[in-house]
Amino acid sequence: MKYLYIFILSCLTLNLYSQDSCKNYIHSYVMLDQAASKCIETIQYFDGLGRSFMTVQKGVTPSRKNLLTEQWRDETGRLVEDRLPIVTTSDRVYSYKEAMATYNDGVYYTEYAYDYSPLKRVISIMGPGENFSRDLSTGYSSNKATGILLCKLYKVTFTGELVLNGNYAEKELFVVREKDEDHNETYTFRDKQDRKVLVRQMLGDIPHDTYFVYDACDNLIFVLPPAYQDEPDLDLYAYQYKYDNWGHC
C-alpha cells in the first residue's frame, strides 16, 4: 500500500506541473532563499528525440514577463537557427513579430550551415543582424608534408627528454581551420587519439605555433609557445609538467 501511495502522489505532481501535454519538458526551480519564497523558474521543451527547441524563463524581466528563446532544426535534426530571446507573456509560443519589434531587424537569429557529410559538421556561423555580412567559417582537412599544413613531430623519451623527430607524415592528423569575422585564421591539429598537438595562429602570412607534446601515457609534458620556435630553450620558453606514479601533475 505504501508504494501505491507514492505512485498516486507522483501522478498528481506530474499533472500539477504540466505546461503543455503535447510536449516533453523539464520544469525547474532554483531557490534564492531558505524560505523558498523567491526562485528562478525555467521551462525547457524537448522534441520526441530529446532535443531542446525552446526555453522559457518565467517572470525574469523587470515587467515580470517571460524571456523566451527558440532553436529551429532541419529535417535531419541539425540546429539551423538559434533565435534571440524575446519578452512575452507566452510560455510556449515564439512570435517572430515580437522578435522583429524587439530588435527592429528581420535577422533576429544566429544561422548555422553544415557540410554535406553524415558527420553534420558546422562550416559557417552567421550572427544576427541584416547588416552583419561576415561569418565564422570552419574547414576540415588533414596535414600535409609541406606548406601551412606542415606539422613538426615532437616526442618525449622514456627519460623525459624532448626530441624533434622530423615531421608528421601526410594525413596523419586531423586539421580544423577556423576563420573569424576579421578573417583571422587558426589551424588546430589533432592526432588519431584526438589529442591536440598544434595550434597555428596566422598573422597575415606569418604562422605562430604552439605545440603540445605528450608522453607514452598520454600525459601532457611540454607546451611549446611561438617563442620556442624562434629560440628552442625549454627553461626560457616552454611550459613543463611533471607527474607522480599515480598520474597526478
Secondary structure, 3 states (H helix, E strand, C coil): CHHHHHHHHHHHHHHHCCCCCCCEEEEEEEECCCCCCCEEEEEEEECCCCCEEEEEEECCCCCCCEEEEEEEECCCCCEEEEEEEEEECCCCCCCHHHHHHHHCCCCCEEEEEECCCCCCCEEEEECCCCCCCCEEEEEEEECCCCHHHCCEEEEECCCCCEEEEEECCCCCCEEEEEECCCCCEEEEEECCCCCEEEEEEEECCEEEEEEEEECCCCCEEEEECHHHHHCCCHHHHCEECCCCCCCCC
